Structures are given as structure tokens and as C-alpha cells.
Amino acid sequence: MNIPIITVFVVVAAVAIVLQLVVLFALYKTLQQSATKVEDIAARLEQQASPVLATAAEILDDAKPKLAEITTNLAESSATLRAHVAEVGAATSEIAERARLQAARLDEFVNTTAQRVEATSELLQSKVFSPMRRVRAIVSALNAGLSFLRSHRSRHRENGSEVEDEEMFI
């Protein structure tokens, strides 16, 4: 059998081409079935998602004015809050300044009072207590002298002449 080699190659190439044709046809059919399934899934998804998307759109349409109002209210509240914080800051500063001034006044009052108490104490010491001590010393001396005289008289009455002799001797 002398079949030329070219014929063999042509037969092999024809078989290969036919095989490729079968494989490509099988791929085509598989892709066509897959595309049909995907289209069915997409249709079901669209059918199920449409009400959800419509509801979401209605909610967003309904929420837009409310969100705008909330945003406006928030901006107004923020401005009001800033104004109140500024007022509180000013009031706090004023209170702190007044407290500082009152503390300075209180310190000055305490210092002045302490100086006056000290001056009054010195005045009492020099004008009242010193003379009183002197008077007390004089009174004590007079008491001692009177006590001595009394004791001397009573001895004199008891001893009579003995005391006179002793006194003359001194």
C-alpha cells in the first residue's frame, strides 16, 4: 500500500478539523444553554429586585426633604450652640475675674485686720496692761506693807515691850 504521505496528512488534518468542529459545536451548545440560564436568572432577579428597588426609591424620595430639614436643623442647632458656648465662655471669664478681685479684696481685708489687731494689741499692752501691772504692783506692795504692819501690831500687842526694845536696837 502505497498511499502517499500527503493523503495520510490530509486525512489526519480532516479528522482533526472534524474533531475541532465537534468540540466547538459542543462549546456553542453549552454556552447557549448557560446564556439561557443566565438570562432566566437575570429575569427572575430583575422581577424580584424591581419591587425592592422601587420601594428604596420611594423611601429615598420621601427621605430627601426630611434629610434636608434635619441638616438645616442641625446647622441651626450648631450655630445656636456655638453662640451659647461663647456666652458661657464670656460669663466664665467674668466670674473668674470677679473671683480674683474678691480674693484680692479679701486678702487685703485680712492683712488690714491683722495689722489693726496687732496695733490694738500693742496699744492695749502699752496703755492698759502696763499701767494695770504697775497698779497691781503698787497694790501688792501696799498689801505686803499692810500685812507687815498688821503682823507687826499683833506681835507688838503680844510682846509689848520686847518689840520696842528690839526696834530701838535696830
TIVOGU-917227 format. One line per field, with one value per residue: residue in one letter; x, y, z of N, C-alpha, C in turn. Coordinates in nm, 2 decimals, decimal comma. Layout:
<nodes>
code <- A;... .
nx <- X;... .
ny <- Y;... .
nz <- Z;... .
cax <- X;... .
cay <- Y;... .
caz <- Z;... .
cx <- X;... .
cy <- Y;... .
cz <- Z;... .
</nodes>
This chain:
<nodes>
code <- M;N;I;P;I;I;T;V;F;V;V;V;A;A;V;A;I;V;L;Q;L;V;V;L;F;A;L;Y;K;T;L;Q;Q;S;A;T;K;V;E;D;I;A;A;R;L;E;Q;Q;A;S;P;V;L;A;T;A;A;E;I;L;D;D;A;K;P;K;L;A;E;I;T;T;N;L;A;E;S;S;A;T;L;R;A;H;V;A;E;V;G;A;A;T;S;E;I;A;E;R;A;R;L;Q;A;A;R;L;D;E;F;V;N;T;T;A;Q;R;V;E;A;T;S;E;L;L;Q;S;K;V;F;S;P;M;R;R;V;R;A;I;V;S;A;L;N;A;G;L;S;F;L;R;S;H;R;S;R;H;R;E;N;G;S;E;V;E;D;E;E;M;F;I .
nx <- 0,08;0,07;0,02;0,01;0,19;0,10;-0,17;-0,23;-0,17;-0,36;-0,59;-0,56;-0,56;-0,81;-0,97;-0,89;-0,99;-1,26;-1,30;-1,23;-1,44;-1,66;-1,60;-1,61;-1,88;-2,00;-1,92;-2,05;-2,32;-2,32;-2,26;-2,47;-2,68;-2,60;-2,61;-2,89;-2,98;-2,86;-2,99;-3,25;-3,21;-3,13;-3,37;-3,55;-3,42;-3,44;-3,71;-3,77;-3,62;-3,71;-3,95;-3,82;-3,63;-3,79;-3,93;-3,71;-3,64;-3,87;-3,86;-3,62;-3,69;-3,89;-3,74;-3,56;-3,66;-3,69;-3,43;-3,31;-3,43;-3,35;-3,08;-3,07;-3,18;-2,99;-2,77;-2,86;-2,89;-2,63;-2,52;-2,66;-2,57;-2,30;-2,31;-2,42;-2,21;-2,01;-2,12;-2,13;-1,86;-1,77;-1,91;-1,80;-1,54;-1,58;-1,68;-1,46;-1,28;-1,41;-1,40;-1,13;-1,08;-1,23;-1,09;-0,85;-0,94;-1,03;-0,79;-0,65;-0,82;-0,79;-0,52;-0,52;-0,69;-0,54;-0,32;-0,44;-0,54;-0,30;-0,19;-0,39;-0,35;-0,09;-0,14;-0,32;-0,15;0,05;-0,10;-0,30;-0,25;0,02;0,00;-0,18;-0,04;0,15;-0,02;-0,12;0,12;0,17;-0,05;0,00;0,23;0,13;-0,04;0,14;0,28;0,08;0,01;0,25;0,25;0,02;0,09;0,30;0,19;0,02;0,21;0,33;0,14;0,12;0,38;0,46;0,66;0,90;0,92;0,95;1,20;1,36;1,31;1,43;1,68;1,75 .
ny <- -0,11;0,17;0,44;0,76;0,99;1,24;1,21;1,08;1,27;1,46;1,33;1,30;1,56;1,63;1,48;1,59;1,85;1,80;1,70;1,93;2,08;1,94;1,98;2,26;2,30;2,17;2,33;2,56;2,49;2,45;2,70;2,83;2,72;2,79;3,07;3,10;3,01;3,21;3,44;3,37;3,37;3,63;3,76;3,67;3,77;4,05;4,07;4,01;4,20;4,44;4,54;4,59;4,78;4,98;5,04;5,12;5,35;5,51;5,54;5,69;5,91;6,01;6,05;6,26;6,53;6,53;6,47;6,70;6,89;6,80;6,84;7,12;7,19;7,09;7,25;7,50;7,44;7,39;7,64;7,79;7,66;7,72;7,99;8,00;7,87;8,05;8,26;8,14;8,10;8,37;8,45;8,28;8,37;8,63;8,57;8,44;8,65;8,83;8,67;8,66;8,93;8,96;8,78;8,91;9,14;9,03;8,93;9,17;9,28;9,09;9,12;9,39;9,38;9,21;9,37;9,58;9,44;9,37;9,63;9,72;9,54;9,60;9,86;9,82;9,68;9,87;10,09;10,00;9,74;9,77;9,99;9,87;9,66;9,80;9,93;9,70;9,60;9,81;9,79;9,53;9,58;9,76;9,59;9,40;9,57;9,65;9,40;9,35;9,55;9,48;9,23;9,31;9,48;9,30;9,14;9,32;9,39;9,15;9,09;9,33;9,52;9,40;9,41;9,67;9,72;9,57;9,71;9,95;9,88;9,81 .
nz <- 0,00;-0,09;-0,02;-0,06;0,14;0,17;0,14;0,38;0,56;0,49;0,55;0,82;0,90;0,82;0,99;1,23;1,20;1,18;1,44;1,59;1,50;1,61;1,89;1,91;1,84;2,05;2,26;2,18;2,21;2,49;2,59;2,49;2,63;2,89;2,86;2,83;3,08;3,24;3,15;3,23;3,51;3,54;3,46;3,66;3,88;3,82;3,83;4,10;4,22;4,14;4,28;4,53;4,47;4,37;4,61;4,76;4,62;4,66;4,93;4,95;4,80;4,98;5,20;5,13;5,16;5,44;5,53;5,44;5,60;5,85;5,82;5,80;6,05;6,21;6,14;6,23;6,50;6,57;6,52;6,72;6,95;6,94;6,98;7,24;7,38;7,35;7,50;7,75;7,79;7,80;8,03;8,21;8,21;8,31;8,57;8,68;8,68;8,86;9,09;9,13;9,18;9,42;9,58;9,60;9,73;9,97;10,07;10,11;10,31;10,51;10,57;10,65;10,87;11,04;11,08;11,22;11,44;11,56;11,61;11,79;11,99;12,07;12,16;12,37;12,53;12,59;12,69;12,86;12,99;13,09;13,27;13,44;13,54;13,69;13,87;13,99;14,10;14,28;14,45;14,54;14,68;14,87;15,00;15,10;15,27;15,44;15,55;15,67;15,86;16,01;16,10;16,25;16,45;16,58;16,69;16,85;17,03;17,16;17,25;17,35;17,53;17,46;17,18;17,14;17,25;17,07;16,84;16,89;16,90;16,65 .
cax <- 0,00;0,14;-0,07;0,11;0,20;0,02;-0,31;-0,24;-0,17;-0,48;-0,69;-0,54;-0,60;-0,96;-1,02;-0,86;-1,08;-1,39;-1,29;-1,24;-1,58;-1,75;-1,57;-1,66;-2,02;-2,04;-1,90;-2,15;-2,44;-2,31;-2,26;-2,61;-2,76;-2,56;-2,67;-3,03;-2,99;-2,82;-3,10;-3,36;-3,17;-3,14;-3,51;-3,60;-3,36;-3,50;-3,85;-3,77;-3,55;-3,78;-4,02;-3,73;-3,57;-3,90;-3,95;-3,60;-3,65;-3,98;-3,80;-3,52;-3,77;-3,96;-3,64;-3,49;-3,70;-3,66;-3,29;-3,28;-3,48;-3,26;-2,95;-3,10;-3,20;-2,85;-2,69;-2,92;-2,86;-2,49;-2,49;-2,71;-2,48;-2,17;-2,34;-2,43;-2,08;-1,94;-2,18;-2,08;-1,71;-1,76;-1,96;-1,70;-1,42;-1,62;-1,69;-1,32;-1,22;-1,47;-1,35;-0,99;-1,09;-1,28;-0,98;-0,76;-1,00;-1,03;-0,65;-0,62;-0,90;-0,73;-0,40;-0,55;-0,74;-0,43;-0,24;-0,52;-0,54;-0,16;-0,18;-0,47;-0,28;0,02;-0,20;-0,37;-0,03;0,12;-0,19;-0,39;-0,19;0,14;-0,04;-0,25;0,06;0,21;-0,12;-0,12;0,24;0,15;-0,15;0,06;0,32;0,05;-0,09;0,25;0,31;-0,03;0,03;0,36;0,21;-0,07;0,16;0,39;0,10;-0,03;0,32;0,36;0,04;0,15;0,51;0,46;0,79;1,01;0,93;1,00;1,34;1,42;1,30;1,52;1,81;1,77 .
cay <- 0,00;0,29;0,56;0,87;1,05;1,36;1,17;1,05;1,40;1,53;1,25;1,33;1,70;1,64;1,42;1,69;1,96;1,75;1,69;2,06;2,12;1,88;2,04;2,39;2,29;2,13;2,46;2,66;2,45;2,47;2,84;2,88;2,68;2,88;3,21;3,09;3,01;3,34;3,53;3,34;3,41;3,78;3,80;3,64;3,87;4,18;4,06;4,02;4,32;4,56;4,60;4,64;4,90;5,08;5,08;5,20;5,48;5,58;5,58;5,80;6,03;6,05;6,10;6,37;6,66;6,51;6,49;6,84;6,96;6,76;6,91;7,26;7,20;7,06;7,37;7,60;7,40;7,41;7,79;7,83;7,60;7,80;8,12;7,97;7,84;8,18;8,33;8,07;8,14;8,51;8,45;8,21;8,47;8,74;8,51;8,42;8,79;8,88;8,59;8,70;9,06;8,93;8,72;9,02;9,23;8,95;8,92;9,30;9,29;9,01;9,19;9,52;9,34;9,16;9,49;9,65;9,36;9,38;9,76;9,73;9,46;9,69;9,98;9,76;9,64;9,99;10,19;9,94;9,63;9,81;10,06;9,78;9,59;9,89;9,94;9,57;9,60;9,91;9,72;9,42;9,64;9,81;9,47;9,35;9,67;9,64;9,27;9,36;9,63;9,41;9,13;9,38;9,53;9,19;9,09;9,43;9,37;9,02;9,10;9,45;9,59;9,33;9,45;9,81;9,71;9,52;9,81;10,05;9,82;9,81 .
caz <- 0,00;-0,12;0,00;-0,04;0,28;0,17;0,16;0,52;0,63;0,46;0,62;0,96;0,92;0,81;1,12;1,33;1,17;1,22;1,59;1,63;1,47;1,71;2,02;1,90;1,84;2,19;2,34;2,14;2,27;2,63;2,61;2,46;2,75;3,00;2,84;2,86;3,22;3,30;3,11;3,32;3,64;3,54;3,46;3,79;3,97;3,79;3,87;4,24;4,27;4,10;4,39;4,63;4,41;4,37;4,75;4,81;4,55;4,73;5,07;4,93;4,77;5,10;5,30;5,09;5,24;5,58;5,55;5,42;5,72;5,96;5,80;5,83;6,19;6,27;6,12;6,32;6,64;6,58;6,54;6,85;7,04;6,93;7,05;7,39;7,43;7,35;7,61;7,87;7,80;7,85;8,17;8,30;8,22;8,40;8,70;8,72;8,71;8,98;9,20;9,15;9,25;9,55;9,66;9,63;9,84;10,10;10,12;10,17;10,43;10,62;10,61;10,72;11,00;11,12;11,12;11,32;11,57;11,61;11,66;11,90;12,09;12,12;12,23;12,49;12,61;12,64;12,75;12,96;13,07;13,16;13,39;13,53;13,61;13,78;13,98;14,07;14,18;14,39;14,54;14,61;14,78;14,98;15,07;15,17;15,38;15,54;15,61;15,76;15,98;16,09;16,18;16,35;16,55;16,66;16,77;16,94;17,14;17,24;17,31;17,42;17,54;17,39;17,04;17,14;17,27;16,95;16,74;16,92;16,88;16,50 .
cx <- 0,09;0,05;0,03;0,09;0,11;-0,13;-0,33;-0,25;-0,30;-0,59;-0,68;-0,59;-0,75;-1,02;-1,00;-0,96;-1,22;-1,40;-1,31;-1,38;-1,68;-1,73;-1,63;-1,82;-2,07;-2,02;-2,01;-2,28;-2,44;-2,32;-2,41;-2,70;-2,73;-2,62;-2,82;-3,06;-2,96;-2,93;-3,22;-3,33;-3,18;-3,28;-3,58;-3,55;-3,42;-3,64;-3,86;-3,71;-3,63;-3,87;-3,93;-3,67;-3,67;-3,92;-3,84;-3,60;-3,76;-3,93;-3,70;-3,59;-3,84;-3,86;-3,56;-3,53;-3,67;-3,51;-3,24;-3,32;-3,39;-3,13;-2,96;-3,11;-3,06;-2,76;-2,73;-2,88;-2,71;-2,45;-2,54;-2,61;-2,35;-2,20;-2,35;-2,29;-2,00;-1,99;-2,13;-1,93;-1,69;-1,80;-1,86;-1,58;-1,46;-1,63;-1,55;-1,25;-1,28;-1,42;-1,21;-0,99;-1,13;-1,17;-0,88;-0,81;-1,00;-0,89;-0,62;-0,70;-0,84;-0,60;-0,42;-0,60;-0,63;-0,34;-0,31;-0,52;-0,40;-0,15;-0,27;-0,41;-0,17;-0,03;-0,25;-0,25;0,03;0,03;-0,27;-0,31;-0,07;0,09;-0,11;-0,15;0,13;0,11;-0,12;0,01;0,23;0,06;-0,08;0,16;0,25;0,00;0,02;0,28;0,20;-0,02;0,14;0,32;0,11;0,00;0,25;0,31;0,06;0,09;0,35;0,26;0,08;0,28;0,53;0,59;0,90;1,03;0,98;1,15;1,41;1,42;1,40;1,66;1,85;1,80 .
cy <- 0,12;0,41;0,67;0,94;1,17;1,32;1,14;1,18;1,47;1,46;1,29;1,47;1,71;1,59;1,53;1,81;1,92;1,74;1,83;2,12;2,07;1,95;2,18;2,39;2,26;2,26;2,56;2,62;2,47;2,61;2,89;2,84;2,77;3,02;3,21;3,09;3,14;3,44;3,50;3,39;3,57;3,83;3,78;3,75;4,01;4,18;4,08;4,15;4,45;4,62;4,66;4,77;5,01;5,13;5,17;5,34;5,57;5,63;5,69;5,92;6,09;6,11;6,22;6,50;6,65;6,53;6,63;6,92;6,92;6,83;7,06;7,28;7,18;7,18;7,48;7,57;7,42;7,56;7,84;7,78;7,68;7,93;8,10;7,94;7,96;8,26;8,27;8,10;8,28;8,52;8,39;8,31;8,58;8,69;8,49;8,55;8,84;8,80;8,63;8,84;9,04;8,87;8,82;9,11;9,16;8,94;9,06;9,32;9,21;9,07;9,31;9,48;9,29;9,27;9,57;9,58;9,38;9,52;9,78;9,65;9,54;9,80;9,93;9,73;9,76;10,08;10,13;9,84;9,68;9,90;9,97;9,70;9,68;9,91;9,82;9,56;9,69;9,85;9,61;9,47;9,69;9,69;9,41;9,44;9,66;9,51;9,28;9,44;9,56;9,30;9,19;9,43;9,41;9,14;9,20;9,42;9,25;9,04;9,23;9,52;9,52;9,38;9,59;9,81;9,67;9,63;9,92;10,00;9,83;9,95 .
cz <- 0,00;-0,11;0,02;0,09;0,28;0,20;0,31;0,60;0,61;0,54;0,77;0,99;0,91;0,93;1,23;1,32;1,22;1,37;1,64;1,61;1,58;1,85;2,02;1,91;1,98;2,28;2,31;2,21;2,42;2,66;2,59;2,58;2,87;2,98;2,87;3,01;3,29;3,27;3,20;3,46;3,65;3,54;3,59;3,89;3,95;3,84;4,02;4,29;4,24;4,21;4,50;4,59;4,41;4,51;4,80;4,74;4,62;4,86;5,05;4,89;4,89;5,20;5,26;5,16;5,39;5,61;5,53;5,54;5,84;5,94;5,84;5,98;6,26;6,26;6,21;6,47;6,67;6,60;6,67;6,96;7,05;7,01;7,20;7,45;7,44;7,47;7,74;7,89;7,85;7,99;8,26;8,32;8,32;8,55;8,76;8,76;8,84;9,10;9,23;9,23;9,40;9,64;9,69;9,74;9,97;10,15;10,18;10,30;10,54;10,66;10,69;10,86;11,09;11,17;11,23;11,45;11,63;11,68;11,79;12,02;12,16;12,20;12,36;12,59;12,67;12,72;12,87;13,05;13,15;13,28;13,49;13,61;13,72;13,90;14,06;14,16;14,30;14,50;14,61;14,71;14,90;15,07;15,16;15,29;15,48;15,62;15,71;15,89;16,07;16,17;16,28;16,47;16,64;16,74;16,88;17,06;17,22;17,31;17,39;17,42;17,47;17,25;17,04;17,16;17,14;16,85;16,77;16,89;16,73;16,46 .
</nodes>
